[in-house]
Amino acid sequence: MIPFLSLKDINQQHAEELKKVTNEVIDSGWYLFGERLATFEKNLAEFIGSEHAIGVANGLDALRLILKAYIELNVMQAGDEIIVPANTYIASALAISDNQLKPVFVEPDPNTFNIDINKIEAAITAKTKAIMMVHLYGQACWSEKLSDIANKHNLKIIEDNAQAIGAEWKGRKTGALGDAAGFSFYPGKNMGALADAGAVTTNDEELANMVRTLGNYGSTKKYVHDYKGLNSRLNEMQAAILDVKLKYIDQENQKRREVANGYLTGINNSKIKLPKITTKSALTAFNHVWHLFVVRVANREQFQQYMTDNGIQTLIHYPISLHKQKAYSEFKHLSFPISEEIQQEIVSLPISPVLEMEDVKVISKVINSF
Ligand SMILES: *Cc1c(COP(=O)(O)O)cnc(C)c1O
């Protein structure tokens, strides 16, 4: 059986180091807002190329806090609209609606699965305040045209970088491209903690301070509360673990590129539509860190059953469009044909930094016989 993802194997790579630092945290007697968090925040900011990094409790909170901070700073107010891809994970939209803001969905490009930048301008209204760019499946989604649109309409660009830590666009890292970015260190993400964890990066000092304050009960001084904040902390244990993992993220992302390259060169079956890349080889496409390797198959149910019968686990990211979710029934009358078509056909193949190239060959061979 080849599992979709083995978190145990991923963490086993660094087990010695992880045990060492977690023991240090236990022995330190200090578990929140300590030197491990400060060190990780400094190292993350340096890695991304942003002025500030703020550790928070999870990826959803990172995005929620960015928007909440913009509201406290009077950049946005309840009822304003935020543009977001129609085919993203629900967290991107929840961060918006949780702040009494309105998600406005825009169709993806069927080749990249990322938001179609050419369709953004048509969705802008007088109430639009920001575009949430999601670097979906690990592929950077950016262009000069996007910055021009944001400047022209005076919009903030918020990056949902939950799936793309380490990806680059023209030599700059995702998470440093827009006005602010949210990261998730959920265990299954490219850089996973051993529990929930997240971060915000930005070059905007005022925003950084507000995110920090709002994530700590709206307080800058103990028991003095200037805002109705949240409790959203990145604890010392997870910060120490993430600081170890940060050292290996580039290397692990490169391993993911090797796996992706193995699939792209090994799979040859007209029934399987492979993801497109922008360079000759996936090995040098630094705009992609392959959080997921997503193919399209018309006969998906049959394909997944066939893969299961051959001992290979596959998953779907994500099976239901946001406007078709019960949670967003207010949008059920809307129609996003591209998003809906993609949702019917996408299948994610196993990918991780510890997937053996031998297994990639086996999986490709099985797929070629479908
Ligand atoms: C995982 C994810 C999130 C949320 O992160 P959590 O840490 O699970 O809260 C947000 N957006 C996208 C695109 C994600 O994949």
The ligand as a MOL file (V3000), in Angstrom:
LIG
                    3D

  0  0  0     0  0            999 V3000
M  V30 BEGIN CTAB
M  V30 COUNTS 15 15 0 0 0
M  V30 BEGIN ATOM
M  V30 1 C -4.5220 24.6880 5.1640 0
M  V30 2 C -5.0520 25.9040 4.5300 0
M  V30 3 C -5.5280 26.9950 5.2780 0
M  V30 4 C -5.7700 26.9660 6.7510 0
M  V30 5 O -4.7630 26.5340 7.5460 0
M  V30 6 P -5.0310 25.8600 8.9730 0
M  V30 7 O -3.6980 25.8790 9.6010 0
M  V30 8 O -5.5990 24.5070 8.7320 0
M  V30 9 O -6.0140 26.7280 9.7100 0
M  V30 10 C -5.8700 28.1480 4.5910 0
M  V30 11 N -5.8210 28.2080 3.2570 0
M  V30 12 C -5.4160 27.1790 2.5070 0
M  V30 13 C -5.3620 27.3320 1.0220 0
M  V30 14 C -5.0330 25.9830 3.1130 0
M  V30 15 O -4.6410 24.9580 2.3520 0
M  V30 END ATOM
M  V30 BEGIN BOND
M  V30 1 1 1 2
M  V30 2 1 2 3
M  V30 3 2 2 14
M  V30 4 1 3 4
M  V30 5 2 3 10
M  V30 6 1 4 5
M  V30 7 1 5 6
M  V30 8 2 6 7
M  V30 9 1 6 8
M  V30 10 1 6 9
M  V30 11 1 10 11
M  V30 12 2 11 12
M  V30 13 1 12 13
M  V30 14 1 12 14
M  V30 15 1 14 15
M  V30 END BOND
M  V30 END CTAB
M  END
